[in-house]
């Protein structure tokens, strides 16, 4: 009889978030004709992918924070992010795995109160874990450096399993939207307008070029967004900066397919899903040198050495020149690198870890 595993995909309640995409991809990767285990997924079932080979599902309810579901039949519980409000307690003999996406609260200048609140929640999740999965080597190094802040089980296993993506099978995307910029050369960037994403430096870049800038973002309010829009107006870039909010997957892939390049000058990333998506489309990617991004982009990305106006312009011009001189080779290498971060590889790695922990 197969052992039962519960996987927490509660973050599917935010279906456009990065963690939700990874949860969705993990479910698809584990949906195969033979599994070593019997899987049950906990989350909003309306956002779960249909199962070909039959998964069990448990519907997420907010009151389950106080009255948790019965875990008695499960040999292992996998909590898919370190700030979960669920499954802090497990039964004797039950195994637990937690996926750690980042420790950004230690580095993003959070208030002492917010830092302590985040630290307590992470502790509740990882304190009784038998294995902690870090989504990049950078996250693992950062965690080991700060491990003294947490109380952990004595022999806890710390692994790296990169996030995995479901890449589109469609070769050519179309859109019913009439984007005024679609026939122009534009730089694309995907992510919430937020200080750690550092999109404002891209305004200094396009000011020195004839490129447009297209940002795919969520419709949220923030001081950083206000500052960004104020700078757009100050530099007179209103007609060259375009914000596309709440784009679905098809729209996002359409914009990736038609962009000249992709830029991600982020100051803090645990992984970096959008650069991988851009690589799959064979687009030249321009990244910061911070946190996990060099690990993701490898030797096929171009890197901003700093964010000075001249540094941004020089990196972009040199990168585009190198890309265009060897376009087919670059496109091939970019797609090959993206495929290293596929959802089936991620699922295989998790299933192998489940087997090790339950051996």
N, C-alpha and C positions, 0 to 999 in steps of 0.2 A: 504494500500500500504506500502511495506517495506521501511524503511529508507535506504539510500545509504551510504556506508562507503568505503573510499579509503584507501588502505593499501600500503605503500611504501616498495617494496621489491627490490629496485634498487641494493642492494648489491649482488643480484644474478649474477651480472656481474663478481663476483669473486667466482665461484661456489664451490671452495674447502675451502673457508674461513668458520670460525665458524659462523659468522653472516648469511652468505648465507644458511648454513645448518639449522639454526633456522628459517629463512624466509620460506624455503622450507617446513619445518615441520609444521609451522603455516598454510600454505596454505593447506596442506594435512589434518590437524586437523579440519579446517573449512569446508572442502569439504564433506558435509553430506546431507542426504535427506531432512532435514528441518533446515533452518537457520532463526534466528530472523531478519536478515538484508540481504540486497543485497550487495555483496562484489565486488569491483573492485580492481585489483592488478596492481600496476605501477612498471614496471621493464623490463628487457630483456626477452621477451616472450619465446625465444628459450630455456631458462634455467628453465622455470616454469613447474611444474608437470602437466600432463593432468588432467582435471577436470571431475569427474564423473557426478556432478550435475549442472555444468554450471556456471563458473565465467566469469565476464567481465575482459578484459585485456587492459591495455594502454601501448604501447611500449615506452620504455625509449629511449630518444635521448639526447645527451650531450648538445645540444643547449637549452634544456629546463631549464637549469640553468638561462638563460637570459630571455627566453620567456616561462614562465611556462604554464602548461596545465590548462584548464578551470576547476575550482573546484566548480562551482556554484551549481551543483546538489547534492553535498555530504553534508550530515549532520555532518559527522565526518571524520577527516583525522588522520590516525595512521602512524607516522614516526617511523620506527623500529630501528633506532640508532641515537645517540645524535650528530654525526658528519655529518649528511646528508647535502648535498648542495641544497636540494629541500624542498619546502613547508614551507618556513620560514614565509610566510604570509598566513593568513586565512581570510575569509570574516566575517562580523558581524553576530553573531548568530551561526557560525560554531564552532564545538567543535574540539579539538585537543588532541591527546595522543602521547607522545614520550617515547620510550624505552631507558633507560639509562643503558649501559653495564659496564661502569667504568668511573672513573676520573683519569686514570693512568697518564695523563700529569701533574698532581699535585704532583706525587710521583716518577716519573722515571728519575729525574734529567735532565729534558728537559731544554734547554736554555730559558732565560726569554722571548725571542722573540717567540719561539715555544709555550711556555706556554700561552702567551697572545693570540696568534692566535687560539689555541685550545679553550681557554676560550670564545673568541668572537663567535666562531662557535657554541659551546654548548649553549651559551646565545641566539643566533638566533633561535635555535631549541626549547628550553624549556621555553623561556621567555613568550610566549603566550599560553603555554600548560594548558589544564584543568586538566590533569592527567599526572604524570610521573611514569612510571613503571620501577622499579629497578629489575635486574635479579637475585639478591640474597639479603639476609638480610645485608651482609657485604657492598654491594654497597649502599643500603639505608642508613645504618649508616654513611658511608663515605660522602654521599651526604648531609645528614642533618648536619653533622659536618661542611661542607664547603658551606652550602646554602647561607651564607652571601655574597659569591662572585658573586651571580647571582641575577638578578631582576626577580621576578616571579609574576604570578597572585596571588591575595590575598588569594583565597581559593583553591589553587591547591591541588589536591589529590596525595598523594605519596604512591604507592602500591609496594608489592613484588610479582612478578610472575616469577617463575623459568623457565629457558629455558627448552624446551621440545625436545626430540629426537625421531626419527623414528628408532626403533630397527629392526634389520634384521630378516626376517622370515626363511631364510635358516639355516638349522641346521649344515651343514658341508660345509666349503668353500674350494675351490681348487684354485691353481694358476699355470699358465703356466711358471712362472718365476722359474728359478733354483737357489734358494737362498742357498749359501754354508753353512749358519748358521742354516738352518731350523730344523735340527735334533739335534742341540745343545741346552743346557739350556741358554736362553737369556732373558735379561731384555729389555722391550720395552718402548720407550718414544716417544710421538707424539707432534710436535709443531715446529714452526720456530726456528732455532738456533739464539737465541737472549739473551742478558744479563739477562733480567727479567725472562726468562724461566730457567736459571741457570743449564743447562744440563751439564756444565763442571764438577760439583761435582760428577756426576755419573762415571766419569773416575777414581776418587779416590776410588769409591766403587768397580768397577770391577777389579781394580788393585790388590785388596786384596782377590778376589774370582776367581773361574774358569769360571765365567759367561761371555758371550758375551753381548755387548750392541748394540741394533738396534734402530736407530732414524728414524722416519718417518717425513720428513720435506719438505718444499718447496725449489725449486732450486733458492735460492737468495744469493747474496753476502753481507757480513757484516764483520766488524772488529771482532765481537765476533766469527763468524764462522772460520775466519783465526786463531784466538787465540785457538779455540777448536781443530782444526786440528793440530796446532803446538804442543799442549799438548799431543795429541794422539801419535805423533811421538816421543816426548820427553820421554814418558812413555813406548814406545815400544809396543803399543797396536794396531798397524795397522791391524793385522789379526783378532782382536777381536771386533773392532768397525765398524759398518756397517751403512751407511747412505742411506736410500731409499727415493728418491726424487719424488715428484708429484705422489704419489700412489693414485689410484682410490679407491672407497669405498670397492670393492671386495678385493683388495690387502691389504688394511688396516685391514679389518675384518679377512682375512687369517692370517695376522701376529699377530693379537690379539688372535686368536684362538690357535695359536701354541706357544705363549710365555710362559715363566715360571711365569712372573710377570710384572706388569706395574709400572713405577716410574715417578713421576711428582713433581720435587723439586722446582717448580716455586716460585718466590718472589712476583708476582703480578698477580692475576686472578680476573676477575669479576664474573666468574662462574666456568668453568672447564669441558668442554664437553668430552675430551678424558678419564678422570678418570671414568666418568659415563659409557662410552662405554666399558671400561675394566671391570667394575663391572658387566655389563650385561653378559659378557662372563665368569663370575665367577672367574676372576683372582685376586690374591692378589694385592692390590694397596698400594704403598708407596708414601706418600705425604709430602710436607712441612706443617708447621703449620701456614702459612701466608695467609692473606686475606680471600677469600671465601672457600678455600679448606677444612678446617674442617667442614664447613656447608654442603659441598657436600659429603664428605667421611663418615661423622658421626662416629659411633662406629664400622664400619666394615673395616675401613682403618687402616693402620699402618703409624705412623708419625715420620719423622726425627726430633729429638729434636734440633739438630744442624747439621752442615755440616762438622764436623771434620771427619777425616778418620776413627777413631775408632767408632765415633757415627754412621756413615753411616753403617759400617760393622756390628756392634752390632744390630742395628735396623733391618737390612735386615735378618740376621741370626735368630734372635728371632722371627721375623714376619713369615718367611718361616716355621720355626719349629712349631709355633702355628697353622698356616694354614694347614700344612700337617697332624698334629695330629687330626684335626677335619675338614677334607677337605670337606665332603659333607655338613656339617652344614654351613661352611663359604661360599661355592659356592651358597647355597640356599639364605643365607642372603644378599650376594652381589647382586645377581640378583633381589631380592625383593626390595633392596634399589634403584637400577638403575631404576626399573619400576615406582618409584615415580616421575621420571623426564621424563615421556612420553609426546609425542606431543599432544595427545588428551586432557590430563589434562591441558596443557598450553593453547590450543585453547579454552577450556571451560572457563578458568579463564579470558581470554581476552574478550570473548563474554559477560561474566557476567559484566565485567568492561564497555564495550560499552553500555550495557543496563543501567547501573547506571549513566553514564555520559549523556546519551541522555534522561533519564527519565524526 
